[in-house]
Amino acid sequence: MKTLILAASAALAAFTIPATAHASITTLDFAGSICGVAGDQNCGNGSRIGQNYGDSANVDVSYASYTIADDLAEDHLKHWTSSYGDLTNVVWGGSNATNYYAAITFTPLAGYELRLLDFDTGCYVNRASCRTMTYSVLENGTSVLSGSGISTLYPGHASVALASGWSSDGYTLRWGPDSYDVGLDNIRFEWREISNNAGVPEPASWAMLIAGFGLVGAASRRRRGAAAATTA
């Protein structure tokens, strides 16, 4: 009996759901002194965004543009102050409106994972080619989320929800082939420690736990029955 109780208690302790991991949200709004090679200069229209913008002790963020053939075009993306719909301080890339993708890669450092939440997008003033936009989210080179023909709601802006799953490998957010006239802003991502993630028992585990308590109950009833028979 004592052995069964101890076993059931151990099972209960093992299946207890730990506290949910604390998660932090970061917003890339492309404002402030974030430009230049060192990422510490004021930005002007066309300034390169520093590769350290968005970096932390938990996540590395990097920027690049590619041709439609996936050849690296530039090892950075650029800043623009206004004129992309009603957004201010946007990120864009490429050299024309038809042949370039822009890419931002989010890589969690060891012990962390992240997910992409959403972003705002706008079309450059008086350009017809960017009234809709196409994007994709890749994990390990494979597209896991995508959208095409997304209205940028010119002359305003559109907000696009991503809500990707958690990944310890990270994600790349790509847009284009018109990443020249389509600008992004307010890109939000969330990160947390892997070691503190909540673990929910599988149905089979719950079944084992219930069965264990059933055995404890049955043993207890037999013991009470035996005691009653002895007293009689």
C-alpha positions in Angstrom: 0.0 0.0 0.0 2.7 2.4 1.0 4.6 1.6 -2.1 1.6 2.3 -4.3 1.0 5.7 -2.6 4.6 6.7 -3.1 4.5 5.7 -6.7 1.3 7.7 -7.3 2.8 10.7 -5.5 5.9 10.5 -7.7 3.8 10.3 -10.8 1.8 13.3 -9.7 5.0 15.3 -9.1 6.4 14.3 -12.5 3.2 15.4 -14.3 2.8 18.7 -12.5 2.7 21.5 -15.1 5.6 24.0 -14.5 5.1 27.7 -14.6 4.8 29.2 -18.1 8.1 30.6 -19.4 8.4 34.4 -19.4 8.3 35.8 -22.9 9.5 39.2 -24.1 8.3 41.0 -27.2 10.6 43.2 -29.4 9.4 45.7 -31.9 11.7 46.8 -34.8 10.4 50.3 -35.6 13.6 51.4 -37.5 13.7 54.7 -35.6 16.7 56.4 -33.9 20.5 56.1 -34.5 20.5 52.7 -36.0 22.3 53.2 -39.4 25.8 52.9 -40.7 28.1 50.0 -40.5 28.3 50.3 -36.7 24.6 50.9 -36.4 25.1 54.1 -34.3 24.5 56.9 -36.9 21.4 58.9 -37.6 19.4 57.6 -40.6 18.6 59.3 -43.8 16.7 58.1 -46.9 18.7 55.2 -48.3 21.0 54.8 -45.3 22.1 51.2 -44.6 20.6 49.8 -41.4 23.2 48.5 -39.0 23.4 44.7 -38.7 23.3 45.0 -35.0 19.9 46.6 -34.9 17.5 44.4 -33.0 20.3 42.2 -31.6 20.2 41.2 -27.9 21.7 38.6 -25.6 19.0 36.3 -26.7 18.4 36.9 -30.5 20.5 37.8 -33.5 18.8 39.9 -36.3 20.4 40.2 -39.7 19.5 42.0 -43.0 20.1 41.3 -46.6 18.6 41.6 -50.1 18.6 39.0 -52.8 17.9 38.8 -56.5 15.0 36.7 -57.7 17.6 34.0 -58.5 18.5 34.0 -54.8 21.9 35.6 -55.4 23.0 37.9 -52.6 22.6 41.5 -53.8 23.5 43.5 -50.7 24.5 42.4 -47.2 22.2 45.0 -45.6 18.8 46.7 -46.0 18.0 50.4 -46.1 16.1 53.0 -44.2 13.5 55.5 -45.5 11.9 58.2 -43.4 8.5 58.6 -45.0 6.4 58.3 -48.2 5.7 54.6 -47.7 1.9 55.0 -47.3 1.4 56.7 -44.0 4.3 54.9 -42.2 7.5 56.6 -41.0 10.9 55.0 -40.7 10.6 51.8 -42.8 13.0 49.1 -44.0 13.3 48.2 -47.7 15.9 46.7 -50.1 16.9 46.0 -53.6 17.6 48.2 -56.7 14.3 48.1 -58.6 10.7 47.2 -58.2 10.7 43.8 -60.0 13.8 41.7 -59.3 14.7 41.8 -55.6 13.7 40.3 -52.3 14.4 41.7 -48.9 15.1 39.4 -46.0 15.4 39.8 -42.3 16.6 36.7 -40.4 15.8 36.2 -36.7 18.1 33.6 -35.0 17.6 32.7 -31.3 20.8 32.1 -29.4 21.4 28.8 -27.5 18.8 28.1 -24.9 16.1 30.4 -26.5 13.3 30.2 -29.1 11.3 32.8 -30.9 8.2 33.4 -33.0 7.2 36.1 -35.4 4.0 38.1 -34.5 3.2 40.7 -37.1 4.4 43.7 -39.2 3.1 46.8 -40.9 3.6 47.4 -44.6 3.2 50.4 -46.9 3.6 51.3 -50.6 5.9 54.1 -51.9 4.0 57.2 -53.0 2.4 57.1 -56.4 3.7 53.6 -57.3 1.3 51.1 -58.7 3.5 48.1 -58.4 3.4 48.0 -54.6 -0.3 48.3 -54.0 -0.1 44.6 -53.2 2.7 42.7 -51.6 4.0 39.2 -51.3 5.8 37.7 -48.3 7.0 34.4 -46.9 8.4 33.1 -43.6 11.0 30.4 -43.9 12.4 28.0 -41.3 15.6 26.2 -42.3 15.0 27.3 -45.8 11.5 26.0 -46.1 8.5 28.3 -46.3 6.1 27.8 -43.4 4.0 30.9 -43.8 3.3 32.9 -46.9 0.9 35.5 -48.4 0.5 37.0 -51.9 -1.7 39.8 -53.2 -1.8 41.3 -49.7 -3.2 44.9 -50.1 -0.9 47.5 -48.6 -4.0 49.8 -48.3 -2.3 52.7 -50.1 -2.2 55.6 -49.1 -2.5 54.2 -45.6 -0.8 51.0 -44.5 -1.7 47.4 -43.8 -1.0 45.2 -40.7 -0.1 41.6 -41.4 -0.5 39.0 -38.7 2.0 36.1 -38.8 1.7 34.2 -35.5 4.3 31.6 -36.4 5.0 28.7 -34.0 7.9 28.8 -31.6 11.3 27.8 -33.2 14.7 27.3 -31.8 16.1 27.5 -35.3 14.7 30.9 -36.1 12.9 32.4 -39.1 13.6 34.5 -42.1 11.0 37.0 -43.2 11.2 37.7 -46.9 9.2 40.1 -49.1 9.3 40.9 -52.8 10.1 40.7 -55.6 9.1 44.4 -55.1 11.0 45.0 -51.8 12.1 48.3 -53.4 8.7 50.0 -53.2 7.2 47.9 -50.4 8.5 49.0 -47.0 8.0 47.3 -43.6 7.7 48.7 -40.2 6.9 47.7 -36.6 8.0 44.1 -37.0 7.3 42.3 -33.8 8.8 39.1 -32.5 8.7 37.3 -29.2 11.4 35.2 -27.5 11.6 33.0 -24.4 13.9 30.5 -22.7 13.4 26.9 -23.9 14.3 25.5 -20.4 11.3 27.2 -18.8 8.7 26.1 -21.3 5.5 24.6 -19.9 5.1 20.9 -20.5 1.6 19.4 -20.7 1.2 15.7 -20.2 0.1 13.5 -23.1 -3.2 11.7 -22.8 -1.4 8.4 -22.2 0.4 9.9 -19.3 -2.9 11.1 -17.7 -4.2 7.6 -18.2 -1.3 6.1 -16.4 -1.7 8.6 -13.5 -5.4 7.8 -13.2 -4.7 4.1 -13.3 -2.2 4.5 -10.5 -4.6 6.2 -8.3 -7.2 3.5 -9.1 -4.7 0.9 -7.8 -4.2 2.8 -4.6 -8.0 3.1 -4.1 -8.5 -0.7 -4.8 -5.7 -1.6 -2.4 -7.2 0.7 0.3 -10.6 -0.9 -0.1 -9.2 -4.4 0.2 -7.3 -3.4 3.3 -10.5 -2.0 4.9 -12.4 -5.1 3.9 -9.8 -7.3 5.5 -9.8 -5.3 8.7 -13.6 -5.5 8.9 -13.6 -9.2 8.5 -11.0 -9.7 11.2 -13.0 -7.5 13.6 -16.2 -9.5 12.9 
